[in-house]
Amino acid sequence: MSNQDKVYVITGGSSGLGKAMAVELVKRGANVVINGRREQALADAAKDIDPTGKQVHIVAGDVMESNVAQRLVDEALAKFGRIDTLINNAGIFIAKPFTEYTEEEFTRYMGTNVVGFFHLTQRALVQMLKQGAGHVINITTSLTDSPSEQVPSALANLTKGGVNSTTKALAIEYAKRGIRVNAISPGVIKTPMHAPETFEFLSKLHPMGRMGEQQEIVDAVLYLDSAKFVTGEILHVDGGQSAGH
């Protein structure tokens, strides 16, 4: 199936990586449904993604709430008729010593990185099973494989590390049922969440000596979505971080 015919659901779609993915996919003829918590930000992003409004649909709300996850799936089906690829892009990262995390921060981490992933992926898989085909791509972090003393990341490891492991488990569970499940494990990517004054420090965290570009993650999405014999893969796009320091 070509991009021209496909339907993508993308969380965290109002800015950064999620928006960049949606822009590229729409250029290639795909239809996209983007989700985020802020409706106005989603509406603004949708205008940039597809000024005609024909290939993009927005669903605002936090997918850690099961009714929002269900609405996202329902509206994707009502608008475009199917879900070919779910991209679990939404996530939060707070770098601080483990003993300094607050209970509120822990709850936010779990809600966005785990609970939302659970609710939406479960519902998308139900639809993909009906279709007899589908693909799930999870965006995690290279820190789950290669922690750094310069960037405390225990809660990211706890949550996104779990998603990496679950990626492999789901890939095996659904391998014979037409559904593939993969993950992309990025290094630090230039997105609005990083202030320009931090770029020099963040570049040094990568053996290649630079941060990643958003398009490099988009390219990884396109590769995995077209690689029909690839499932259960954790694709590192991290400037060599996972290989060592």
C-alpha positions as CSV (number, residue, x, y, z in Angstrom):
1,M,0.0,0.0,0.0
2,S,1.4,3.4,-1.0
3,N,1.5,6.5,1.3
4,Q,-1.2,7.9,-1.0
5,D,-3.7,5.4,0.4
6,K,-2.6,5.2,4.1
7,V,-4.0,6.6,7.3
8,Y,-1.6,7.6,10.1
9,V,-2.5,8.4,13.7
10,I,0.2,10.5,15.4
11,T,0.3,11.6,19.1
12,G,2.2,14.7,20.1
13,G,1.3,16.0,16.7
14,S,1.1,19.8,17.3
15,S,4.8,20.5,17.2
16,G,8.3,19.1,17.0
17,L,8.7,15.5,15.7
18,G,5.0,14.7,15.5
19,K,4.3,17.7,13.3
20,A,7.3,17.1,11.1
21,M,6.2,13.5,10.5
22,A,2.7,14.7,9.6
23,V,4.0,17.3,7.2
24,E,6.1,14.8,5.3
25,L,3.4,12.2,5.2
26,V,0.8,14.6,3.9
27,K,3.3,15.7,1.2
28,R,3.4,12.0,0.2
29,G,-0.3,11.8,-0.1
30,A,-1.2,10.2,3.2
31,N,-4.1,11.2,5.5
32,V,-3.1,12.0,9.1
33,V,-4.9,12.3,12.4
34,I,-2.9,14.3,15.0
35,N,-3.5,14.3,18.7
36,G,-2.3,16.6,21.5
37,R,-3.7,18.2,24.6
38,R,-4.1,21.7,23.4
39,E,-6.8,22.2,20.7
40,Q,-5.7,25.6,19.5
41,A,-2.1,24.4,19.0
42,L,-3.4,21.4,17.1
43,A,-5.6,23.6,14.9
44,D,-2.6,25.9,14.1
45,A,-0.4,22.9,13.3
46,A,-3.1,21.4,11.0
47,K,-3.1,24.6,8.9
48,D,0.7,24.2,8.4
49,I,0.4,20.4,7.7
50,D,-2.4,20.7,5.1
51,P,-3.9,24.1,4.4
52,T,-6.7,22.4,2.5
53,G,-7.8,20.5,5.5
54,K,-8.6,17.5,3.4
55,Q,-5.8,15.2,4.6
56,V,-5.6,16.1,8.3
57,H,-7.9,15.7,11.2
58,I,-7.3,16.8,14.8
59,V,-8.4,15.2,18.0
60,A,-7.6,17.2,21.2
61,G,-7.2,15.6,24.6
62,D,-4.9,13.5,26.8
63,V,-4.7,9.9,25.6
64,M,-3.9,8.8,29.2
65,E,-7.7,9.2,29.5
66,S,-9.2,6.0,28.0
67,N,-12.2,7.9,26.5
68,V,-9.9,10.3,24.6
69,A,-7.9,7.3,23.2
70,Q,-11.2,5.7,22.1
71,R,-12.4,9.0,20.6
72,L,-9.1,9.3,18.7
73,V,-9.6,5.8,17.1
74,D,-13.3,6.4,16.5
75,E,-12.7,9.8,14.7
76,A,-9.9,8.4,12.6
77,L,-12.2,5.6,11.4
78,A,-15.1,8.0,10.8
79,K,-13.0,10.5,8.9
80,F,-10.7,8.1,6.9
81,G,-12.1,4.6,7.3
82,R,-9.1,2.7,8.7
83,I,-5.8,3.1,10.7
84,D,-2.8,1.8,8.9
85,T,0.0,3.1,11.2
86,L,-0.1,4.4,14.7
87,I,2.9,6.5,15.8
88,N,3.2,6.8,19.5
89,N,5.2,10.0,19.5
90,A,4.0,11.8,22.7
91,G,6.3,11.7,25.6
92,I,7.9,13.8,28.3
93,F,11.4,14.0,29.6
94,I,12.6,15.6,32.8
95,A,16.3,15.3,33.6
96,K,17.0,15.4,37.3
97,P,18.4,13.2,40.0
98,F,16.2,10.2,40.9
99,T,15.7,11.2,44.5
100,E,14.5,14.7,43.5
101,Y,11.5,13.6,41.3
102,T,8.2,14.6,42.8
103,E,5.2,12.3,43.0
104,E,3.4,14.7,40.6
105,E,6.3,14.3,38.1
106,F,6.2,10.6,38.4
107,T,2.5,10.6,37.7
108,R,3.0,12.8,34.6
109,Y,5.7,10.5,33.4
110,M,3.7,7.4,33.8
111,G,0.5,9.0,32.4
112,T,2.1,10.3,29.2
113,N,4.8,7.6,28.5
114,V,3.0,4.5,29.6
115,V,-0.8,4.9,30.4
116,G,-1.5,6.8,27.2
117,F,0.6,4.3,25.2
118,F,-1.4,1.5,26.7
119,H,-4.9,2.9,26.0
120,L,-4.3,4.1,22.5
121,T,-2.2,1.1,21.3
122,Q,-4.7,-1.4,22.6
123,R,-7.6,0.3,20.8
124,A,-5.6,0.8,17.6
125,L,-4.6,-2.9,17.6
126,V,-8.2,-4.0,17.9
127,Q,-9.0,-2.1,14.7
128,M,-5.8,-3.4,13.0
129,L,-6.8,-7.0,13.8
130,K,-10.2,-6.4,12.1
131,Q,-8.3,-5.0,9.0
132,G,-5.8,-7.9,9.1
133,A,-2.9,-5.5,8.8
134,G,-1.3,-2.6,10.6
135,H,1.9,-1.1,12.0
136,V,2.8,0.5,15.3
137,I,5.8,2.8,15.7
138,N,6.9,3.8,19.2
139,I,9.2,6.8,19.8
140,T,11.4,6.1,22.8
141,T,15.0,7.3,23.7
142,S,18.5,6.0,23.3
143,L,19.1,6.7,27.0
144,T,17.2,3.5,27.8
145,D,20.1,1.5,26.3
146,S,23.0,3.8,27.2
147,P,22.5,6.0,30.3
148,S,24.7,9.0,30.7
149,E,26.0,10.5,34.0
150,Q,25.6,13.9,32.4
151,V,21.8,13.4,31.9
152,P,20.0,11.7,34.8
153,S,17.2,9.7,33.1
154,A,15.8,7.1,35.5
155,L,12.2,7.9,34.9
156,A,12.7,7.9,31.1
157,N,14.4,4.5,31.4
158,L,11.6,3.2,33.6
159,T,8.9,4.3,31.2
160,K,10.4,4.4,27.7
161,G,12.5,1.3,28.5
162,G,9.3,-0.5,29.2
163,V,7.9,0.6,25.9
164,N,11.0,-0.7,24.1
165,S,10.5,-4.1,25.8
166,T,6.8,-4.1,25.0
167,T,7.6,-3.3,21.4
168,K,9.3,-6.6,21.1
169,A,6.6,-8.5,23.0
170,L,3.8,-7.1,20.8
171,A,5.8,-7.7,17.6
172,I,6.0,-11.4,18.5
173,E,2.4,-11.6,19.7
174,Y,1.0,-10.2,16.4
175,A,3.7,-11.3,13.9
176,K,1.4,-13.9,12.3
177,R,-1.6,-11.7,12.2
178,G,-0.4,-9.0,9.8
179,I,0.7,-6.4,12.3
180,R,4.2,-5.1,12.8
181,V,5.5,-3.3,15.9
182,N,8.7,-1.3,15.9
183,A,10.4,1.5,17.8
184,I,12.7,4.4,17.0
185,S,15.2,5.3,19.7
186,P,16.5,8.8,19.1
187,G,19.3,10.7,20.5
188,V,18.8,14.4,21.3
189,I,16.9,16.0,18.3
190,K,16.6,19.7,17.5
191,T,13.0,20.5,18.4
192,P,11.3,23.4,20.1
193,M,11.7,21.6,23.5
194,H,15.4,22.4,23.5
195,A,16.6,26.0,23.8
196,P,19.3,27.0,21.3
197,E,21.7,27.9,24.1
198,T,21.8,24.2,25.1
199,F,22.7,23.0,21.6
200,E,26.5,23.0,22.2
201,F,26.2,20.9,25.4
202,L,23.7,18.5,23.8
203,S,25.8,18.0,20.7
204,K,28.7,16.7,22.9
205,L,26.4,13.9,24.2
206,H,26.7,12.2,20.8
207,P,29.8,10.5,19.5
208,M,29.1,12.2,16.1
209,G,29.4,15.5,17.8
210,R,26.0,17.0,16.8
211,M,22.3,16.8,17.6
212,G,19.9,15.0,15.3
213,E,17.7,16.8,12.9
214,Q,13.9,16.2,12.8
215,Q,14.0,15.0,9.3
216,E,16.3,12.2,10.3
217,I,13.6,10.8,12.6
218,V,11.0,11.3,9.8
219,D,13.3,9.3,7.5
220,A,13.4,6.5,10.1
221,V,9.6,6.5,10.2
222,L,9.4,6.2,6.5
223,Y,11.9,3.4,6.4
224,L,10.2,1.3,9.1
225,D,6.8,1.8,7.5
226,S,8.1,0.5,4.2
227,A,10.2,-2.3,5.6
228,K,7.7,-5.1,5.5
229,F,10.1,-7.8,6.8
230,V,11.0,-5.7,9.9
231,T,9.2,-6.1,13.2
232,G,10.3,-6.0,16.8
233,E,13.1,-3.6,15.8
234,I,14.5,-0.8,18.1
235,L,16.0,1.5,15.5
236,H,18.7,3.8,17.0
237,V,18.9,7.2,15.4
238,D,21.2,8.7,17.9
239,G,24.6,9.7,16.5
240,G,26.2,6.6,18.0
241,Q,25.0,7.1,21.6
242,S,23.8,3.5,21.9
243,A,27.2,2.2,20.7
244,G,29.2,3.7,23.5
245,H,30.9,6.9,24.7
